[in-house]
Amino acid sequence: MKVFNPQISSANLTQVLSLSVTIISYILMLTFSWMQIQDYYHVNHWEYQRAGQAVDKLTPKTAKVIAPAFGDTQFLFQTKRTGWPIGFEITDKINKGATYYVTTANDDEAQELIKQYPIIAQTTEYLILQLNPEQANNH
């Protein structure tokens, strides 16, 4: 009776080890890469996305938007419009072409603007105001 006796040559052993190290290295590379970039895909403010979708749906593509978020341009980016990522000096921004104001904060500025401009959309997450109806309709 013949017993199975695998004999691995040094060439075969080198190939198996090389392939094993390559596969393990590749898996580690993917794992560590994902650990480094996973935060880029984490959404911190879902309300920015929902407000941005509403602006995209309810306003002309050429509208200029004031989207105050403490200077964070992420909110303005979600609207798919050009404009300003900070509030204050609203009259000056209207003179420069601002046609809509969108916010996710129910702050003093938003409350004052509600008294002066028509509401386009309002939910518990966001508020959209039309700043200059004549200019907004001309775009």
C-alpha positions as CSV (number, residue, x, y, z in Angstrom):
1,M,0.0,0.0,0.0
2,K,1.2,3.4,-1.0
3,V,0.9,6.2,1.5
4,F,0.3,9.7,0.2
5,N,3.5,11.6,0.8
6,P,3.4,15.1,-0.6
7,Q,6.7,16.4,-1.3
8,I,6.8,20.1,-1.7
9,S,9.8,21.4,-3.5
10,S,11.4,24.7,-2.5
11,A,10.2,26.3,-5.7
12,N,6.6,25.3,-5.0
13,L,6.9,26.5,-1.4
14,T,8.2,29.8,-2.5
15,Q,5.2,30.2,-4.9
16,V,2.7,29.3,-2.2
17,L,4.3,31.7,0.3
18,S,4.5,34.5,-2.3
19,L,0.9,34.1,-3.3
20,S,-0.2,34.0,0.4
21,V,1.7,37.1,1.2
22,T,0.3,38.9,-1.8
23,I,-3.3,38.0,-1.0
24,I,-2.9,39.0,2.7
25,S,-1.2,42.3,1.7
26,Y,-4.0,43.1,-0.7
27,I,-6.6,42.4,1.9
28,L,-4.8,44.6,4.4
29,M,-4.4,47.3,1.9
30,L,-8.1,47.4,1.2
31,T,-9.0,47.3,4.9
32,F,-6.6,50.1,5.9
33,S,-7.6,52.2,2.9
34,W,-11.3,51.9,3.8
35,M,-10.5,52.8,7.4
36,Q,-8.9,56.0,6.1
37,I,-11.6,57.2,3.8
38,Q,-14.8,55.9,5.4
39,D,-15.6,59.3,7.0
40,Y,-15.7,60.9,3.6
41,Y,-18.9,58.9,3.0
42,H,-20.5,59.7,6.4
43,V,-23.4,62.3,6.1
44,N,-23.4,64.6,9.1
45,H,-26.5,66.7,8.2
46,W,-29.3,64.8,6.4
47,E,-31.4,68.0,6.7
48,Y,-28.9,69.7,4.4
49,Q,-29.6,67.0,1.8
50,R,-33.3,67.2,2.1
51,A,-33.3,71.0,2.0
52,G,-31.0,71.0,-1.0
53,Q,-33.3,68.6,-2.8
54,A,-36.3,70.9,-2.1
55,V,-34.3,73.9,-3.4
56,D,-33.4,71.9,-6.5
57,K,-37.0,71.0,-7.1
58,L,-38.7,74.3,-6.3
59,T,-36.3,76.9,-7.7
60,P,-34.9,77.8,-11.2
61,K,-31.5,76.4,-12.0
62,T,-30.1,79.9,-12.3
63,A,-31.3,81.0,-8.8
64,K,-28.8,82.4,-6.4
65,V,-29.2,81.1,-2.9
66,I,-28.3,82.2,0.5
67,A,-27.7,79.0,2.5
68,P,-26.3,79.9,5.9
69,A,-24.5,77.1,7.7
70,F,-21.7,79.0,9.6
71,G,-19.7,79.4,6.4
72,D,-19.8,75.6,5.6
73,T,-20.2,75.3,1.9
74,Q,-21.6,71.7,2.2
75,F,-25.1,73.1,2.6
76,L,-24.9,75.4,-0.4
77,F,-23.4,72.5,-2.5
78,Q,-26.5,70.4,-1.7
79,T,-28.8,73.0,-3.3
80,K,-26.9,72.7,-6.7
81,R,-27.0,76.5,-7.0
82,T,-24.6,79.3,-6.7
83,G,-24.8,81.7,-3.8
84,W,-23.6,82.5,-0.3
85,P,-22.8,80.0,2.5
86,I,-23.4,82.6,5.2
87,G,-26.3,84.8,6.2
88,F,-26.3,88.4,7.4
89,E,-26.4,91.5,5.2
90,I,-29.3,89.9,3.3
91,T,-30.2,93.2,1.6
92,D,-26.7,93.5,0.2
93,K,-26.9,89.9,-1.1
94,I,-30.3,90.6,-2.7
95,N,-28.7,93.6,-4.5
96,K,-26.0,91.2,-5.7
97,G,-28.6,88.8,-7.1
98,A,-29.7,86.5,-4.3
99,T,-33.2,85.2,-5.1
100,Y,-33.8,82.5,-2.4
101,Y,-32.9,82.0,1.2
102,V,-32.8,78.5,2.6
103,T,-32.0,77.5,6.2
104,T,-32.1,74.6,8.5
105,A,-32.0,76.8,11.6
106,N,-35.0,78.5,13.1
107,D,-32.8,81.4,14.3
108,D,-33.5,85.1,14.7
109,E,-32.5,85.9,11.1
110,A,-34.9,83.3,9.7
111,Q,-37.7,84.6,11.9
112,E,-37.1,88.2,10.7
113,L,-37.0,87.2,7.1
114,I,-40.3,85.2,7.4
115,K,-42.0,88.5,8.2
116,Q,-40.6,90.1,5.1
117,Y,-40.6,87.5,2.3
118,P,-42.9,84.8,1.0
119,I,-42.4,81.2,2.2
120,I,-41.8,78.8,-0.7
121,A,-41.5,75.7,1.6
122,Q,-41.3,75.1,5.3
123,T,-40.9,71.9,7.2
124,T,-39.5,71.0,10.7
125,E,-36.1,70.6,9.0
126,Y,-35.8,73.6,6.6
127,L,-37.3,76.9,5.4
128,I,-37.1,78.3,1.9
129,L,-38.0,81.9,1.2
130,Q,-38.2,83.8,-2.1
131,L,-36.3,87.0,-1.6
132,N,-37.0,88.9,-4.8
133,P,-40.1,87.5,-6.6
134,E,-39.6,89.7,-9.7
135,Q,-35.9,88.7,-10.1
136,A,-36.6,85.0,-9.4
137,N,-39.3,84.9,-12.1
138,N,-37.0,86.5,-14.7
139,H,-34.5,83.7,-14.5
